[in-house]
Amino acid sequence: MERSLITPEGEELRPDRVVFMEDHIAIIDFKTGAKKTGHEQQIRRYIKALEALEEKEIRGFLVYSDEMVVKEVSKEEGQTSLF
């Protein structure tokens, strides 16, 4: 079930999954179709919102189900990794 994150500015965000691990928190968003730069920006907004609430490291992931690709998105633009 999707849960909302509310930013300090009052914006409501809805990541597909937030997984609490022992040493970090993973934000996962599932996508179909073509990759878009807006997808990474969306994950970065999720990371920023969760960092305001949590002290653990926050890691963001995009899962492109059509291509079976998992992409880690860092909070800094231009730094991504494919799995």
Order of alpha helices (4+ residues) and beta strands (2+ residues): beta-beta-beta-beta-alpha-beta-beta-beta
